[in-house]
Amino acid sequence: MTSIGGAEMVDWNLAVATATRLVRPGPEISREEARAVVAELRRHAKASEEHVRAFTRMIPEGTEPEDTPVLVVDRAGWIRANVAGFRELLRPLLAKMESRRSGGPGGAVLGAVGGKVTGVELGMLLSFLASRILGQYETFAPATRELPGSADGGGRLLLVAPNIVHVERELDVDPHDFRLWVALHEETHRTQFTGVPWLRDHLQGEIQTFLNETDVDPMTFLERLREAAQSLSGAGRPEGERGDDSGRSLVDVVQTPAQREVLGRLTAVMSLLEGHADFVMDGVGPEVVGSVAEIREKFQKRRAQGAGRLDQALRKLLGLDAKLRQYKDGEKFVRSVVEEVGMDGFNRVWTSPNTLPTKAEIAKPAEWVARVHRTAES
């Protein structure tokens, strides 16, 4: 356990308790309807496997990829799963901060404040996110009795039932179509990681390199968490009093020059994965989701607008606006490549880390085609 002055740097249990206490209540739904929603989401997740595999052709016929569980969870379940994931991924960063605690004032302040304040602030951030995530393929979170993973200890598909019901009601779309549409997106992520054996280790290696290169003092990290938490309660600085770093995300404060290189590669990979999922969701949709055009139009509008000024400010602070760009840029990349070289030609992207697109190639798909296809043919 990473600690400062004998106290945990982040009180993870308190983060879970805080987020669970503060998260917005889900939509009103009867027990019978809740059971029906859970059962339908599980059926859609299973049906999506065949649809996604047939469309993407990533998994050869007769091949049975690694089995990963599908978990239909509530908002509290999503919080517990993600705290476990954050704890695992942030371990190197927190260990590095701990080793510096005696060398600077930031460590001393954090030691005095303790992990409970940080746990509360992390919990506040998670409470904001927990009501917005529809589904998630967890790649790195450790398996537990409550939240099982794949046989090798990682990988599970989460579908957040109350959020899916909330959005389908808000958009006023066919709920059965919407649930299948969401399942198609998340199943694509599962197919990406189960069908490309090296992808998980590659992505984890890049994330750990990013964290290992972090050169941020603990006080700066704590201040960024506090700024985000204050925004949640409306206690942030007035609009006219923002400093030069307003609009920076949590990711921005932990970037060294070396990290910027890693972040560029990570951005490209995440754009590919998210854009590919959107492309597959829309490609499969017309055949199995009758109202896909209406769903896509309404969902895109909702995704772009957010839920008000506070939501938009927090999305920027947490880096979620960058994620929205990843969906858009990545989908354009995938669509352009498939149009030029077909699905099998696009699937060369999964050959090795060297065939992944760079950040520049995401914006200019023809350059990826030239590098990967023209080079191979010459």
Secondary structure, 3 states (H helix, E strand, C coil): CCEECCEECCCHHHHHHHHHHHCCCCCCCCHHHHHHHHHHHHHHHHHHHHHHHHHHCCCCCCCCCCCCCEEEECHHHHHHHHHHHHHHHCHHHHHHHHHCHHHCHHHHHHHHHCHHHHHHHHHHHHHHHHCCCCEEEECCCCCCCCCCCCCCCCCEEEEEHHHHHHHHHHHCCCHHHHHHHHHHHHHHHHHHHHHCCCHHHHHHHHHHHHHHCCCCCHHHHHHHHHHHHHHHHCCCCCHHHCCCCCCCCCHHHHCCHHHHHHHHHHHHHHHHHHHHHHHHHHHHHHHHCCCHHHHHHHHHHHHHHCCCHHHHHHHHHHCHHHHHHHHHHHHHHHHHHHHHHHHHHHHHHHCCHHHCCCHHHHHCHHHHHHHHHHHHHC
